[in-house]
Each structure stands twice: as structure tokens, then as C-alpha cells.
Amino acid sequence: MVEYRIDRRSGVATYVQIVQQTKQALRLGLLEPGDRLPTAREVVEATAINPNTVLKAYRELEREGLVEARRGLGTFVRRSLGAAPADSPLRGELADWARRAGAAGLDREDAAALFASVLDEHFPDVHHGQSPATPDEHDPAAPGGEQLSIPKGDR
């Protein structure tokens, strides 16, 4: 079962944090179709948030077709997302990168910003119609070019 962690200083609405964390668990395979989400009462007890906030998040997930409420039984996962299981070898590589980023002096926000910028370069942005970068567009030899280098042993 998923355990929600609410960051009151993040500036992100609490219900949105619940939606995002549920989607992340679905993408990582930590939640699968048929799994029951924690009840609103369980989430309230664990996080000290308003029960209406939990219900709002669950309604949003239901609107997106990811979960379904079953009267008297709870809220259950209808479908999963993505194909990045928590035990993927890529997770280990990313963990190694995160350790190196910390050792290089980056804090969490710096590492997140760097990672987000690389994602923006290599994955299409469906909201802005941008396409992924081609290798030539981000040649480190080009003016203003950047490259995130990963040592061969870590690939």
C-alpha cells in the first residue's frame, strides 16, 4: 500500500501531491490494478490533512480513469501507468548518478533542476509541442552546448 508524504513547504497543493504520488506508484509498479488505496481516514491519520483533500485527490484520480470507488469497500486501482518498475536497472543507474550529484555539491533542488532540464531535452513536451532534442542540437562543442556525462562504467 502507498504511504503519502505531504510537503507543506513545496507550494504544491496537498491534493495534487497525493495525485502525483499515486501516479508515481502506478508508474513504478508499486500499485497495480486491483490494489486498494488507503482510506481517507488512514491518510488523514498518517498525514494530518483534511479528509476532503484526500477525497478531492481520489476524485481526480477517478476522473482520469486510474481508480474506482467501490461503495463500502474503498478506492481501487483500475489501471497502471508506464513501464518503469521500481527494480529496473535504470533505477540503480539513476541512484548512482544522484549520489555523484550530491558528492559534487548539488543539493536536491539543483539535482532535480539538472535532471528536469535533461528530460526536457530528450522527451517531447506534450504541452508545448516540442520534440525531443537530437544529439546534434546538444553537442558540447557547439556554442552554449551542454552534456551530462556518465562514465562508461556507470552506463
N, C-alpha and C positions, 0 to 999 in steps of 0.2 A: 504494500500500500504506500502511496505517496505521502510524504510529510512536507507540508508547505512551510516555507521560511519567508517571513514578511520583513522587508527592509523599509522601515518608516522614513528613512532619510533619502531614499532613492529618487523621490519625486515622481515615481510611477504609482498610479492608483492601485490600491490594495487588490481590488478585484482583477485588475489587469495582471498583477503579479501571479495570482492564482491561475489565471488562464494561461499565462506564459509557462509557468512551471508544469502545469498539466500537459501542455503541448510538448514541452521538452521531454517529459517522462514518456509520452507516446512515441516520440521520435527515437528515443534511446531503447525502446522495448521494455522499459521498466513498468509500463502499464500496457495491457493487452486487451483486446476485445473480451468482454465478459467480466473483467475486473471491476470491483466496486470502489468508487471513490469514497473517501472518508465522509461521514455525515457532516452536515453543517455544525452540529453540536460538537463533534470531535475536533473540527477545525477551530471552532471558537475556543474550546478548552486548551488547545495547543498553542494558539496564537493571540488570544485575547482581542479578536476583532469582532465587529458586529455581524450577527448571523445573516442579516440582509445582504451584506457584502459578499459572503460565501454564496448565497443563493443567486445573486446577480452574476457572479462568475460562472456558476453552473448553468444558468440560463443561457449565457453567451456560448458556452461550450455545446450546449444542446442545440442552439440556433445554428451553429456551424456543423451539426451532424456528428459530432465526436462522441457525445454521451447521450444517454437517455435516462430520464427519471422514471422509476417504477414505484407507483404509489405504495407506501408502506414498506418498501424493500430497500430503497436507496437510489443512488445515481450510478449507472453502469456505463463502462466504455463500450461504444458501438464499433469504432474502427481505430486503427493505429495510424501513425504518420511516419513518413521517412523510412530510411533503411540504414540507420547508423546505430547498431546495437551497442550497448554500454561496454561490451567486451571486445569491440572492434580493435584491431591492431592500430588503427589510426588514432584511437583514443590514447594509447600508450605513447605514440609519437608526439601527439599534442601535449601530453603531460610533460614529456621531456623538454619540449620547446618552452612550456610555461616555466619550468624550473630554470632553464637557461635565461629566460627573460628576467626572472626575479634576481638571478645571480648577476645579471648585467645592470641591475639597479632600477629596472622598471617596476612601478607599483601596479596594482591590479588595474587601475583605470588606464594607465599607459599601455599595458599589455592588451587590454580589451580594445583600445583605440587602434593599436597597430594591427591586431587581428581583424578587426572590422574593416580597416582600410584594405587589407589583402583580400578579404571576402568580396568587398565591393569591386575590386579589380578583376576578380576571376569568376564571379557569378552574376548572371543578369539581374538587374533590379526591375522587378515586375511593376513597380510603382512609377518609375521614371522612364521605362522603355529603353534602358541602356543595355548594351550587350556586354558579355564578358570581354575582358582585355585579351588581346592576342599577345603572344610572347614579345613581338617586336615593339609593341606600344610601351613596354616597361623594361626596356633594355637599360641596364645600369650605365652603359656608356653614353646613352642619349642624354641631352641636357635635361636636368630635372628628374632623370630616371631613378627609380628605387628598386631594390630587390631584397627580399628576405632570404638570407642564405641559411640553408640547413646542411650541416656537414654530412658527407656521404655516409658515414657510419650510422646516422640517425634517420636515414630515409627508409 
